[in-house]
Amino acid sequence: SEPFKAVDSLNYAHITTDSFPSYIIDVKSQLVARQKAIENILIQNEGMTHLELVLYQKDFNSIFMNERLLRNINFKLNTLAVGKFIQQDGTMLNCIEIENFVNLFLLKQKNSLRILFMENWLGNNALECAINDLNLKGLTIAKLENFGRHNESISDISLFTNEHIEQLTLWSQSTRNLIIAERILR
C-alpha cells in the first residue's frame, strides 16, 4: 500500500484480485496487505469517476464488511463495473456485505452514476437498486445464468418503470464467449 499513499488524482481505477496460489506460506497477511492497499487507493481517490472492481470473494467481503470505510468514501462515480464476487450459498451467505454494497456504496452514486456493469449475481436488492433507484443511461448484467440459483428467486424481484436507461445489455456466459470468439475471428 505504500506506493499508493501519495496517489490522490486517479480518475480511473481497475482493480482485479484473485485467490493466492497454495504455495504462498503467509496467505492471511498477504490478503490483509492487499486489502489495505485497495482501501488506500479508494480512500485517497474520492474524485475518481470510473471504477472497476473485479474482486476475489475474500477481498469483496473484507471491503464491503467495513462499514466505517464505506461511510467515509464519497465517490461521485460516472461508471462502475463490479464482478467476480457472488452471494454465497448455504452457510457462506455474505448478505451483510451485499447489503452494504447496495446501501452504503451503490446508492451513494445515485446522482452521478450513469453506466453500471454487473457480472455475477449480487442479489435481488442490487438489481432492484440499479433499476429502480439509479438514474442509469446504460446497464449491463452479465452471467445471467447465475440469477435464480440462490435463496432469492428472480421472480421475487420488484421492478418499477425506468425511463432513464437507454442501453441495456444482458449476457449469459455462453453468449459472452460467442461474442469474444466472433471478435477474434474478424
Buried (B, 14 or more C-beta within 10 A) or exposed (E): BEEBEEEEEBEEBEBEBEEBEEEEEEBEEEBEEBBEBBBBBBBBBBEBBBBBBBBBBBBBBBBBEBEEBBEEBEBEBBBBBBBBBBBBEEEEBBEEBBBBBBBBBBEBBEEBBBBBBBBBBBBBBBBBBBBEBBBBBBBBBBBBEBBBEBEBEEEEBEEEEBEEBEEEEEBBEEBBEEEEEEEEEE
